[in-house]
Amino acid sequence: MTTTAPKTGSQVRTHGLSPALVLAGLLLVAGNLRAGITTVGPVLDELRTDLGLSSLTASALISLPLVAFAVVSPIAPGLARRTGIERALGAGLVVLAAGLVVRSLPGLALLWLGTALLGVAIAVLNVVLPALVKRDFPGRIGPVTGAYSVVQAVFAATAAGVAVPVAGLTAAGWRLPLGMWAGLALIAIAVLAPQLRRRTVAAEGTAQRPPAGRSPWRTALGWQVTAFMALQSIGYYILITWLPSIEKAAGIGATEAGVHQLLLNGFGIAGSIACSTLIPRLRDQRPLGVLTPVLYGTAVTGILTAPQYSAVWSSLAGIAGGFGIVLALSFFGLRTGHHNQAAALSGMAQSVGYIVAAAGPVAAGALHDATGSWTPALVTVIGLDVLLVVFGYLAGRDRTIDG
């Protein structure tokens, strides 16, 4: 069977491959997008103790992939145009596997190098994977995108949940869970291998053509959407990075904290599905834009004031995270009049958003180092959630950048 994408500027030609095989490769690539990141938080205290890292240094290490996302994402479309979608994905998986192995080896420099490679690889995969969906499943973009989002979240949750138990299995400790997900990348490469003979380049000019109409960089609405993307990312990445450490400081055991990290990621799936269901049923997205930070703020307030119920708060934060990311990504299309303008808004919001998100865990770690307490960082997150209510309401209004 041959799958042919619509003609957009130039014919995109594919070769006869089973759609099931293409879908399996796509889903395995998606499974690699977050597992290598979420596995770090639950074992971060052990890593810091072993290597003698301060909270600030450790948070900078955690934020390094986000910086790579911001820097590399604009470059990835050019890579896909030059090499083809499949080969760009294959190269990303190879670099990801190498990065995961390198960061698990002895030596602080290798930890930093491997983490940087991981960030570069995931940035490429993040950008190129939707192009594969659009080309090979043009009539099922929504369902396939939903499926790979769920797979991504499932592997992210699993990686967080098993990190502490796996670290206790051998003398390698935290190094084993940090490196073992290279196996998943190798499996994805093997399933993707038949597609690597293809060299299918996306339609000419689509990534380089300037968007018609107003640039989002020069509009209030563009910055409102960007602020929503950035602020919802801060809360999520601070919790992904520091929640186990916050709970440990409150007297919660490492294994229990790992389970709570699993809940944080797992309930993100429920939040994503719920938000995707509600968006088309509402006249505009203001209710969702306000609900997301209210859920975040409630969860963080609960973690601060009643940490003994952290299973509830981490689940609620996961739902909020699922709502936040789906809503932020949906704004790119909802607040623009055409796909070129949507791409411009996506590039603006994700570049700024990842930079801000990278600063969040670093700032939280610095506040902890300066005060010896997680309270200032949590209070700051609550304050940012108040701002997020404002930007969620503004970005959720039924209008576009062009008016």
Residue pairs with C-beta under 8 A, 6 or more apart in sequence:
1 16
1 17
1 18
1 19
2 14
2 15
2 16
3 14
3 17
3 19
3 22
3 135
3 136
3 137
4 12
4 13
4 14
5 12
5 14
5 134
5 135
5 136
5 138
6 138
7 203
8 203
8 206
9 203
9 204
9 205
9 206
10 203
10 204
12 135
12 200
12 201
12 202
12 203
13 200
14 135
14 136
14 198
14 200
15 197
15 198
17 194
17 195
17 198
19 136
19 137
21 191
21 194
21 195
22 132
22 136
22 195
23 137
23 144
24 191
25 188
25 191
25 192
25 195
26 129
26 132
26 133
26 136
26 144
26 148
27 147
27 148
27 151
28 184
28 187
28 188
28 191
28 192
29 89
29 93
29 125
29 129
29 148
29 188
29 192
30 129
30 148
30 149
30 151
30 152
30 155
31 151
31 152
31 154
31 155
31 184
31 188
32 93
32 96
32 122
32 125
32 155
32 181
32 184
32 185
32 188
33 122
33 125
33 126
33 129
33 152
33 155
33 156
34 122
34 152
34 153
34 155
34 156
34 159
35 155
35 156
35 158
35 159
35 181
35 184
36 96
36 99
36 100
36 118
36 122
36 159
36 178
36 181
37 65
37 118
37 122
37 156
37 240
38 156
38 157
38 159
38 160
38 240
38 261
38 265
39 159
39 160
39 163
39 177
39 178
39 181
40 47
40 62
40 163
40 178
40 241
41 62
41 160
41 163
41 240
41 241
41 242
41 243
41 244
41 261
42 160
42 161
42 163
42 164
42 244
42 254
42 257
42 258
42 261
43 163
43 164
43 167
43 173
43 174
43 177
43 178
44 58
44 62
44 241
44 242
44 244
44 245
45 244
45 245
45 248
45 254
46 167
46 173
46 174
47 53
47 58
47 174
48 54
48 55
48 58
50 173
50 174
51 108
51 111
53 61
54 365
54 369
55 245
55 365
55 366
55 368
55 369
56 362
56 365
56 366
56 369
58 365
59 241
59 242
59 361
59 362
59 363
59 364
59 365
59 366
60 362
60 365
61 111
61 112
61 115
62 237
62 241
62 361
63 237
63 241
63 357
63 358
63 359
63 360
63 361
63 362
64 112
64 115
64 116
64 119
64 358
65 115
65 116
65 118
65 119
65 122
66 119
66 237
66 354
66 355
66 357
66 358
67 119
67 354
67 355
67 358
68 116
68 118
68 119
68 120
68 122
68 123
69 119
69 122
69 123
69 126
69 350
69 354
70 350
70 351
70 352
70 354
70 355
70 358
71 123
72 119
72 120
72 123
72 124
73 123
73 126
73 127
73 347
73 350
73 351
73 354
74 347
74 351
76 88
76 123
76 124
76 126
76 127
76 128
77 127
77 128
77 131
77 202
77 207
78 207
79 88
79 91
79 124
79 128
80 88
80 127
80 128
80 131
80 201
80 202
81 201
81 202
81 207
82 201
83 91
83 199
84 198
84 199
84 200
84 201
85 128
85 131
85 132
85 135
85 200
85 201
85 202
86 132
86 192
86 195
86 196
86 198
86 199
86 200
87 196
87 199
88 124
88 128
89 124
89 125
89 128
89 129
89 132
89 192
90 189
90 192
90 193
90 196
91 124
92 121
92 122
92 124
92 125
92 128
93 121
93 125
93 185
93 186
93 188
93 189
93 192
94 185
94 189
95 117
95 120
95 121
95 124
96 117
96 118
96 121
96 122
96 125
96 182
96 185
97 182
97 185
97 186
97 189
98 114
98 117
98 182
99 113
99 114
99 115
99 116
99 117
99 118
99 119
99 120
99 121
100 114
100 118
100 178
100 179
100 180
100 181
100 182
100 185
101 114
101 179
101 182
102 110
102 113
102 114
102 117
103 110
103 111
103 112
103 113
103 114
103 115
103 117
103 118
103 178
103 179
104 114
104 172
104 175
104 176
104 178
104 179
105 114
105 175
105 179
106 175
129 148
130 145
131 202
133 141
133 144
133 145
133 148
134 141
135 200
135 202
137 144
146 273
146 276
149 272
149 326
150 269
150 272
150 273
153 265
153 266
153 268
153 269
153 272
153 322
154 266
154 269
155 184
156 265
156 268
157 262
157 264
157 265
157 266
157 268
157 269
158 262
159 177
159 181
160 258
160 261
160 262
160 264
160 265
161 258
161 259
161 261
161 262
161 265
162 177
162 258
163 174
163 177
163 258
163 261
164 254
164 255
164 257
164 258
165 255
165 258
166 176
166 177
166 180
167 173
167 174
167 176
167 177
169 176
170 176
206 340
207 343
209 340
210 340
211 338
211 340
211 341
211 343
211 344
212 338
212 340
212 341
213 337
213 338
213 341
213 401
213 402
214 341
214 401
214 402
215 222
215 344
216 222
216 223
216 225
216 226
216 336
216 341
216 344
216 345
216 348
216 349
216 401
217 344
217 348
219 401
221 335
221 394
221 395
221 399
221 400
221 401
222 335
222 345
222 348
222 349
222 401
224 391
224 394
224 395
225 328
225 331
225 332
225 335
225 345
225 349
225 395
226 345
226 348
226 349
226 352
226 353
227 387
227 391
227 395
228 289
228 327
228 328
228 331
228 388
228 391
228 392
228 395
229 328
229 331
229 349
229 350
229 352
229 353
230 349
230 352
230 353
230 355
230 356
230 357
231 293
231 356
231 384
231 385
231 387
231 388
231 391
232 292
232 293
232 296
232 321
232 324
232 325
232 327
232 328
232 388
233 324
233 325
233 328
233 353
233 354
233 356
233 357
233 360
234 356
234 357
234 359
234 360
234 381
234 384
235 296
235 300
235 317
235 320
235 321
235 324
235 360
235 381
235 384
235 385
235 388
236 321
236 324
236 325
236 357
237 357
237 358
237 360
237 361
238 360
238 361
238 364
238 377
238 381
239 264
239 300
239 314
239 317
239 321
240 261
240 264
241 361
241 364
241 365
242 361
242 364
242 365
242 368
242 374
242 377
243 257
243 260
243 261
243 264
243 303
243 314
244 254
244 257
244 258
244 260
244 261
245 374
246 303
246 307
246 374
246 378
247 256
247 257
247 260
247 303
247 307
247 310
248 254
248 257
249 373
249 374
250 307
250 308
250 310
251 307
252 260
252 307
252 310
257 310
259 311
260 310
260 311
260 314
261 314
263 311
263 314
263 315
263 318
264 314
264 315
264 317
264 318
264 321
265 318
266 318
267 314
267 315
267 316
267 317
267 318
267 319
267 322
268 318
268 319
268 321
268 322
268 325
269 322
270 318
270 319
270 322
271 318
271 319
271 320
271 321
271 322
271 323
271 324
271 326
272 322
272 323
272 325
272 326
273 322
274 319
274 322
274 323
275 288
275 322
275 323
275 326
275 327
275 330
276 326
278 288
279 285
279 288
279 326
279 327
279 330
279 334
282 288
283 398
284 396
284 397
284 398
285 327
285 330
285 331
285 334
285 395
285 396
285 398
286 392
286 393
286 396
286 397
287 396
288 323
288 327
288 392
288 396
289 327
289 389
289 391
289 392
289 393
289 394
289 395
289 396
290 389
290 392
290 393
290 396
291 323
292 320
292 323
292 324
292 327
292 388
292 392
293 320
293 385
293 386
293 388
293 389
293 392
294 385
294 389
295 316
295 317
295 319
295 320
295 323
296 317
296 320
296 321
296 324
296 381
296 385
296 388
297 382
297 385
297 386
298 316
299 313
299 314
299 316
299 317
299 320
300 313
300 317
300 378
300 381
300 382
300 385
301 382
302 309
302 310
302 312
302 313
302 316
303 310
303 313
303 314
303 317
303 378
304 375
304 378
304 379
304 382
306 313
307 313
327 392
327 396
328 349
328 353
329 346
331 345
331 349
331 395
332 342
332 345
332 346
332 349
333 342
335 345
335 395
335 399
335 400
335 401
336 342
336 344
336 345
336 400
336 401
336 402
337 400
337 401
337 402
341 401
341 402
345 401
363 377
363 380
364 374
364 377
364 380
364 381
367 376
367 377
367 380
368 374
368 376
368 377
